[in-house]
Amino acid sequence: MKSAIFVTTLLSCICLMASAEIIQLPAPNLTEGTTLAEAIQKRKTDRTFSDRELPPQLLSNLLWVANGINRPESGKRTVPAAIAKYAIRLYVLTAKGTYLHDYKKNTLTLVNSKDLRLYAEGRGTMGPAAGAVILMVADMDIFQQGTPAGRPSIPQEKSILWIGYESGSIGQDIYLYCASAGLHAVCCASFKEDELTSALDLNGSLKPIMDVIVGYPPEN
């Protein structure tokens, strides 16, 4: 009897641990905020933050704006991508750990339980001061995968340009949402690439491209 209780308890703990590693975000809700014109007018870089945690609803809205599906019939997203390849995946760095966003299920899957925000930019100060860091990781080989027969191979330099267009679009969408929602944001390219690559166990074709540090304004 004791053995059965022990096994049941152990299985329950395992299930709880597994479920704790995947967070289901609420459906995006974009009914609040300013108009697009007002957001463009307010869009700016601001390097001062409160380390207040971003609530799930706000994080869901932010990730949908950055890389969500806005045309369910085709599966296409809120940002343009060369030949609809969508080279970039988004990681969310928080005080509680780093998560990979699944844009189809709108879930966050824990990939590292450490706080990696200090790697978000060279000085290691702005990331830990903010609510979250949105890290863009690109599959550098995606344009060589599944190329239609008869189509010439895509030069590496063109692939890099296309990935740059996509990451720039994601970054601008994040900036505009932050302006609309009253958040501060700063885009960083001087992050600690080697440390993030190792911590996230990225394989050879996956490369961190840039990140956007996001948070509430500092509290008075």
C-alpha positions as CSV (number, residue, x, y, z in Angstrom):
1,M,0.0,0.0,0.0
2,K,2.8,2.4,1.0
3,S,4.6,1.6,-2.3
4,A,1.5,2.4,-4.3
5,I,1.1,5.7,-2.5
6,F,4.8,6.6,-3.1
7,V,4.5,5.8,-6.8
8,T,1.3,7.9,-7.1
9,T,2.9,10.8,-5.3
10,L,6.1,10.6,-7.4
11,L,4.1,10.6,-10.6
12,S,2.1,13.6,-9.5
13,C,5.3,15.5,-8.7
14,I,6.7,14.6,-12.1
15,C,3.5,15.8,-13.9
16,L,3.6,19.1,-11.9
17,M,7.2,19.6,-12.8
18,A,6.6,19.0,-16.5
19,S,3.6,21.3,-16.6
20,A,5.5,24.0,-14.7
21,E,8.0,24.2,-17.6
22,I,5.3,25.1,-20.2
23,I,3.3,28.3,-19.6
24,Q,0.1,28.8,-21.6
25,L,-0.2,32.5,-22.3
26,P,-3.7,34.1,-22.5
27,A,-5.0,35.0,-26.0
28,P,-3.7,38.3,-27.3
29,N,-5.9,41.3,-26.5
30,L,-5.1,44.4,-28.5
31,T,-8.2,46.4,-27.7
32,E,-6.3,48.9,-25.5
33,G,-3.5,51.4,-26.2
34,T,-3.0,54.3,-28.5
35,T,-3.6,54.5,-32.3
36,L,-0.8,53.5,-34.7
37,A,-0.1,57.1,-35.6
38,E,0.3,58.0,-31.9
39,A,2.5,55.0,-31.3
40,I,4.8,56.0,-34.2
41,Q,5.0,59.5,-32.7
42,K,5.9,58.2,-29.3
43,R,8.3,55.5,-30.5
44,K,11.8,55.9,-29.0
45,T,14.6,54.2,-27.3
46,D,14.6,54.5,-23.5
47,R,17.3,52.8,-21.4
48,T,15.7,53.3,-18.0
49,F,13.5,50.5,-16.5
50,S,11.7,49.1,-13.5
51,D,12.4,45.4,-12.9
52,R,8.7,44.8,-12.4
53,E,7.6,41.6,-13.9
54,L,5.6,41.8,-17.1
55,P,2.2,40.2,-16.6
56,P,1.2,37.2,-18.9
57,Q,-1.4,39.3,-20.8
58,L,1.0,42.0,-21.7
59,L,3.7,39.5,-22.6
60,S,1.2,37.6,-24.8
61,N,0.3,40.9,-26.6
62,L,3.9,41.8,-27.1
63,L,4.9,38.4,-28.6
64,W,1.9,38.3,-30.9
65,V,2.8,41.8,-32.2
66,A,6.4,40.7,-32.6
67,N,5.8,37.4,-34.4
68,G,2.2,36.1,-34.1
69,I,-0.2,34.7,-36.7
70,N,-2.5,37.4,-38.0
71,R,-3.8,35.4,-41.0
72,P,-4.9,32.0,-39.7
73,E,-6.0,30.8,-43.1
74,S,-2.5,31.0,-44.4
75,G,-0.5,30.8,-41.2
76,K,1.3,34.1,-42.0
77,R,2.4,36.4,-39.3
78,T,2.6,40.0,-38.2
79,V,6.0,40.6,-39.8
80,P,7.2,40.1,-43.4
81,A,9.6,37.2,-44.1
82,A,11.5,36.5,-47.3
83,I,9.8,33.7,-49.3
84,A,7.7,33.1,-46.1
85,K,10.5,31.2,-44.5
86,Y,10.3,33.0,-41.1
87,A,13.9,32.5,-40.0
88,I,13.6,33.9,-36.5
89,R,12.3,32.4,-33.3
90,L,11.9,34.4,-30.1
91,Y,13.2,33.6,-26.6
92,V,12.0,35.5,-23.5
93,L,14.6,36.2,-20.9
94,T,13.2,36.9,-17.4
95,A,14.3,36.8,-13.8
96,K,12.7,33.3,-13.5
97,G,14.5,31.8,-16.5
98,T,14.6,31.8,-20.3
99,Y,11.7,30.6,-22.4
100,L,11.2,29.7,-26.1
101,H,7.9,31.1,-27.5
102,D,5.8,28.8,-29.6
103,Y,3.9,31.2,-31.9
104,K,1.4,28.6,-32.9
105,K,0.3,27.5,-29.4
106,N,1.2,30.8,-27.7
107,T,3.2,29.0,-25.0
108,L,6.5,29.6,-23.3
109,T,8.7,26.6,-22.8
110,L,11.5,26.8,-20.2
111,V,14.9,26.2,-21.7
112,N,17.2,27.5,-19.0
113,S,16.2,28.2,-15.4
114,K,18.9,30.8,-14.8
115,D,18.5,34.6,-15.2
116,L,20.3,35.3,-18.5
117,R,19.2,39.0,-18.7
118,L,22.7,40.2,-17.9
119,Y,23.9,38.9,-21.3
120,A,21.4,41.1,-23.1
121,E,23.9,43.9,-23.7
122,G,27.6,44.5,-23.3
123,R,27.6,46.2,-19.9
124,G,25.2,43.7,-18.3
125,T,23.2,46.3,-16.5
126,M,20.0,47.2,-18.5
127,G,18.8,43.6,-18.9
128,P,18.6,42.8,-15.2
129,A,17.0,46.2,-14.5
130,A,14.1,45.4,-16.9
131,G,11.0,43.1,-16.9
132,A,12.1,41.0,-19.9
133,V,14.4,40.7,-22.8
134,I,13.1,39.5,-26.2
135,L,15.9,37.7,-27.9
136,M,15.8,37.0,-31.7
137,V,17.5,33.8,-32.8
138,A,17.8,33.1,-36.5
139,D,18.2,29.8,-38.4
140,M,21.1,30.9,-40.7
141,D,20.6,27.9,-43.0
142,I,16.8,28.2,-43.4
143,F,17.0,29.6,-47.0
144,Q,19.0,26.6,-48.1
145,Q,16.3,24.2,-46.8
146,G,13.6,22.9,-49.1
147,T,14.6,25.1,-52.1
148,P,12.3,24.3,-55.0
149,A,13.8,22.3,-57.9
150,G,15.4,24.5,-60.5
151,R,15.7,27.5,-58.2
152,P,19.2,28.8,-57.9
153,S,20.8,28.5,-54.4
154,I,20.6,31.7,-52.3
155,P,23.9,33.3,-51.6
156,Q,24.8,33.6,-47.9
157,E,25.1,37.3,-48.1
158,K,21.5,37.6,-49.3
159,S,20.3,35.3,-46.6
160,I,21.9,37.6,-44.0
161,L,20.2,40.6,-45.5
162,W,16.8,38.8,-45.5
163,I,17.2,37.9,-41.9
164,G,18.1,41.5,-41.1
165,Y,14.9,42.7,-42.7
166,E,12.9,40.2,-40.6
167,S,14.6,41.0,-37.4
168,G,14.3,44.8,-38.0
169,S,10.5,44.3,-38.6
170,I,10.2,42.4,-35.4
171,G,12.1,45.0,-33.5
172,Q,10.0,47.9,-34.9
173,D,6.8,46.1,-34.0
174,I,8.0,45.6,-30.4
175,Y,9.0,49.3,-30.2
176,L,5.6,50.4,-31.5
177,Y,3.7,48.2,-29.1
178,C,5.8,49.4,-26.2
179,A,5.1,53.0,-27.2
180,S,1.4,52.2,-27.3
181,A,1.4,50.4,-23.9
182,G,3.6,52.9,-22.0
183,L,6.6,50.6,-21.8
184,H,10.3,51.4,-22.3
185,A,12.4,49.6,-24.9
186,V,15.9,49.5,-26.2
187,C,17.2,47.4,-29.1
188,C,20.7,45.9,-28.5
189,A,23.2,44.3,-30.9
190,S,26.1,44.3,-28.5
191,F,24.9,41.3,-26.5
192,K,27.1,38.5,-25.2
193,E,26.6,36.0,-28.0
194,D,28.9,33.3,-26.9
195,E,27.3,33.1,-23.4
196,L,23.8,33.1,-24.8
197,T,24.6,30.5,-27.4
198,S,26.1,28.2,-24.7
199,A,23.3,28.8,-22.2
200,L,20.5,28.1,-24.7
201,D,22.4,25.1,-26.3
202,L,22.0,26.6,-29.8
203,N,23.2,24.3,-32.6
204,G,25.5,25.4,-35.4
205,S,22.8,27.0,-37.6
206,L,21.0,28.9,-34.8
207,K,22.5,32.3,-34.2
208,P,21.4,35.1,-31.8
209,I,20.8,38.2,-34.0
210,M,19.6,41.0,-31.7
211,D,17.4,41.6,-28.7
212,V,15.0,44.2,-27.3
213,I,15.0,44.9,-23.6
214,V,11.5,45.8,-22.4
215,G,10.1,47.0,-19.2
216,Y,8.0,49.5,-17.3
217,P,9.3,53.0,-16.6
218,P,11.3,53.3,-13.4
219,E,9.2,53.7,-10.3
220,N,9.6,57.1,-8.5
